[in-house]
């Protein structure tokens, strides 16, 4: 729903590629960050979690080791308390950050690649193969994904993160593909694309040089949505016990907490942090996307309320 | 023109349904080993499987018969006769009666909550867009947080607050199991009490999406010429908002709402699991945990049909609401 439909945003596509070197673009990007406090907040949140995911696991001990008393609340030694079997919740949280973000990133990379191939490829080639790809996209869009994934995960239960990443990616590319196809259909008939074709440039060069740069904001926005979707989906499937328990993720932590009745024993320090982390990462990514939205849809940006309302 | 558009749409949904059915046919092939024998062995532990159950299970899982095309034809034939087989979880209850008893719980609870979330979220969204940069609009970022959090975690928090810390609401289930289901006062009271937290979870989790969508559409509509003209005419602000801006801004939200009605059956699977609420999602997890393939397939089919039907109804309604779709085809 949050992905704007192609017809809605067509007017916002710049007719020419932005000119200028890397330095100028960087400066433009910093200016945008400064003008959009939401985007800035999002970037800060995500940067924090990425740092924790990359460097955090170096500083914690084995997250599965039994290091303290069972089900103890936060203390100076264990900042976020311990689990039912005396593992440090903070260590688990930090180690989980890496695998959770990995799932989100990997699934989004695969899904975006598929969306590009099917959306841009189909839109550019046209004809019957475009019709077929478009039909496939629309069918995937209306098939209910979550029950399908629950069933598939049940069949593949023994697999680790790999199969789950694959399943999430293969069910989440369709939204982006539809947006990208609409955009490509419009871009390929613009004057500069026609000019490139007339001057004898090869198709792949037109796609890479003339079309893709104008799609970049939409590709990034779709990518971010898929990361959020993948993290939430993985958490949901893990929470109901359909992920392999060997790899710790935030979803798995919630599963263990729920199974060991953290709720009724009042161990809030066990089940609040993992969910809070997921929510914060999701919020950060959404905020970045709102910033992009304001760039893509000028009406959200330039409208000023007249006084006296 | 209209007939052609509808026929094309109907054709599309038939293809989508066929795609889902075919997917459903191929999935059991991923199971290692012979699932039919595993199922029959489990059935024999609790009672005697009915005669011909082996063949029926094979057909349903698409595994019996000589070649794959014959299996496929037999599978479609079984589905056409609504023959989903027998559940293992509650042996030997037919899958259809399990689904029939779970569906009302999901539809009433999730349906009511979805309507509530849409009404409240859209109204607040229109207001937030109208009074941009006022306090309500400042709250918009916090709804981002509501939308981004996993809704089963929100459910856990609510459970912790209202069933563990302050013991005012029940911890799980759909009703007090000492009561018999029926139109009696105590049963309805108990069912309502059990529905408060699940419904609150759905409303809180969905509110943000409606709010944000309506806010942005209101902002977009407010810069249209006809709104400016209405203001210039000196119409009251309330009239401009309700009759000119909101009325046009609601179109995308309305589409989203109609589609979300289709997801009523499937949208809150994990929420139902948190509350052990006796709906479709809870049954699906039971089926998955017990390797109850017949029940899994039946539930997936029901959910798919609900979603496709809702989408089709939306497309049909759109022809009457938005004249542009007629020209576009």
Interface residues (C-beta under 8 A of the other chain):
Chain A: X1 X2 X38 X135 X138 X139 X142 X143 X144 X146 X147 X148 X150 X151 X152 X154 X155 X156 X228 X232 X235 X236 X239 X240 X241 X242 X251 X254 X258 X263 X264 X266 X268 X271 X272 X274 X275 X276 X278 X279 X280 X281 X282 X283 X285 X286 X287 X290 X293 X297 X299 X300 X303 X305 X309
Chain B: X12 X13 X15 X16 X19 X20 X23 X27 X28 X30 X31 X130 X131 X132 X133 X141 X144 X145 X147 X148 X149 X150 X152 X153 X154 X156 X157 X159 X160 X164 X165 X171 X209 X212 X213 X216 X219 X220 X222 X223 X237 X252 X256 X263 X266 X267 X269 X270 X273 X274 X284 X285 X288 X289 X291 X296 X299 X300 X303 X304 X307 X308 X311
